[in-house]
Amino acid sequence: MASCNPDSADSVESPVLSLFKMTKGSAMLKVKRHGTPQIKKFVLSRDLAHLQWGTPKNKGEKSVSTSQMTELLKGQKTKVFQNCPIPQRESMSFSVVYKIGKSLQTIDVVCFDKQQCDTWTSGLQALVSGFNDRKVIDELYKSGKNGDEIDNHRVQPTDDIPLQPMTANGQQRNEDAFDLYTWGNGSTGMLGHGENAEENVPKVVEALQSKDVMKIACGTTHTVVLTSEGEVFSWGLGYGGKLGQGHLRDRSTPLRVAALKDMKITTIACHEFHTAAVCATGELYTWGKGGPRLGYESATRKEILPRLVEGLEEHRVSHVACGQAHTLVCTKNGQCLAFGDNEFGQLGIKGLNMSYEPLRAHELESHHILYVACGARHSAVLSDTGCLWTWGDNRSGQLGVENLSLSCNPITLSTLAELRNQVIIDVSCGDKHTVFLSKKGKLFGMGDNSENQLGMNQKNKSGETILRVNVPTRIQLSAHFRASKAMQLSCGASHTAAVTESGEIFTWGKGKAGRLGHGDTRDRPVPCELDMDGKRVRHVECGNTHTACLVTRAWVSEDLVKNCMACKTKFSLVNRKHHCRKCGGIFCASCTSKRTSVLNLPGDRIPRRVCDRCYTVLLEDVT
């Protein structure tokens, strides 16, 4: 248990960690010489060169170079604060003094809580003291974690920067929340927008805007998501019971899987006919069209509700992947097990056509497997040392080996000359192609390229596009893509997408039905950046013909939302839109009926509207 004493080692936050959080941005009050203080979103640039701010509604931003900063003043000591004092918030206020020409100016800020103040004063003091090592910040982004998941003891401060205390209770609130955006083929409702229509640009799933979506799984005709609270939602084609709703009806908007409501789900997966979910206790549940892909024999041809895979009762599952007719899991102790159809050797075991029982490939017994991926009929896994294995169908070269139509045995690719010094950190399998990512940010592809899904745009001697790549081949990236550095990728049936460390998203391959998100249906032979209007993308998943991504939540634009983000009632001339002044979401008057004195400032005696959820959080902070 962490100590509640602010002087204890557990309550000390590294300035480096503070700077990392500052690059993600925070909403704070900017005090002006005249007039009412205004809420601004402050963001430190990733290169630590600029501090930017602007109203959440306004696309225009102002900035000041960190090299111009000369002093950090805690409290309310400047002339601006003297003209507009806020005595009840003095302990949570600070000013940054910066130089323009020969004159000194200040940025005067009031934080919403002490934790926020501690974070920003710690980071700003480091910048004023001359800290400019952006590599340390980049390393934290490479870890793929948010600020709250990082152990302070692993973030070593520099010797010349003093440590700053955290809040008295030692707690940190997760400032990262995510909205779900989908686009592409919506013919069976799998986009979640309430209609069976195609979208050729990313569109927010309004029904989930009151939720914090953490993980996505895209099948051929349905979609499943997992929230930070362990809730599972599904929608799309209900054929075979793969939505887990207890019936076969289709859905065009997300609905919680009620059968899992008493379980804390940690990860999800799906493909064309079935869906899987892993509990925090390590149990695996599957549902959908019957057969060995579910891991048990069923009395019916479909399982319309999640059912426990009893064959894994001696194991604690940590990750799962679904193919068209098979399923792969890895356990907490590094074992890889498979069940389902084995016509193309996709289970990694010789001598059987299928298996309801989870089986282990002998070639992987001496390796600690961390991650599994499935294509339609082939499989791939990653070990804790960054080695990659593939097996199954190879008729399009998707295994990365030549002169084989299939392989029942896992084949290691890390011994190839091209990959000998590469640590592989991510892999994804399409129907007939495979793409993987190295720790250095290099992308490699193999398999079918008939729809440009490998993004190579290579020509043979006759000048024709190469339709098949039999061995792992480097995907040539633009200078901008290389500089941004890929951190995660996903393959659809015939398209591919990747997210960079700086939150950009690139897509390429087949563009039919708008699945690439560029506003048209044209194919893209090479990775092309998607215009997300300044939003930062954290994760992407590709279905067969649709795509979904998680976007870091910020101030929500009014033109994006048609319904209240809490009660879902439709907005109208009578039922008007109201922003929550804390989270930036859009709600109806009933769901923003509460107001908080935290923002009760001189010259503005009326407290600001906040949503019910934020009001509860703010009330807990005050008490």
Secondary structure, DSSP 8 states (H G I E B T S, - for coil): -----TTSGGGEE-HHHHHHHHTT-EEEEE--SSS--EEEEEEE-TTS-EEEEE-TT-S--EEEEGGGEEEEEESS-SHHHHHS--GGGGGGEEEEEEEETTEEEEEEEE-SSHHHHHHHHHHHHHHHTT---HHHHHHHHHTT--GGGS-GGGS---TTS--EE--TT--------EEEEEEE--TTSTT-SSSS--EEEEEE-GGGTTS-EEEEEE-SSEEEEEETTS-EEEEE--GGGTT-SSS---EEEEEE-GGGTTS-EEEEEE-SSEEEEEETTS-EEEEEE-SGGGTS--SSSEEEEEEE-GGGTTS-EEEEEE-SSEEEEEETTS-EEEEEE-TTSTTS-SS-SEEEEEEE-GGGTTS-EEEEEE-SSEEEEEETTS-EEEEEE-TTSTTS-SS-SEEEEEEE-TTSGGGTT--EEEEEE-SSEEEEEETTS-EEEEEE-TTSTT----B-TTS-B--EEEEEEE----HHHHHH-EEEEEE-SSEEEEEETTS-EEEEE--GGGTT-SSS---EEEEEE---TT--EEEEEE-SSEEEEEEE--S--GGG-SB-TTT--B--SSS--EE-TTT--EE-TGGG--EEGGG-BTTB-S-EE--HHHHHHHHHHH-
